[in-house]
Amino acid sequence: MALWMLVALADLAILAAAAGALVTISVVAALAVLAGGVVVARQLGAKRPAPVPARSVTRRRA
């Protein structure tokens, strides 16, 4: 598995070199924006625990 990942990484490096710097930078920027969007969407969709209401203080008569 690790060997295939290394081969895939080398293929991406060859494609990036063939495409040129501008295309590579654009793709990296688009992936960064996409990753940021996923992080924000997950944070907005996360369930937060409901606040616990404060207990009222009651006093007894002596």
HELIX and SHEET records of a PDB file:
HELIX    1   1 ALA A    2  ALA A   19  1                                  18    
HELIX    2   2 ALA A   21  GLY A   45  1                                  25    
END                                                                             
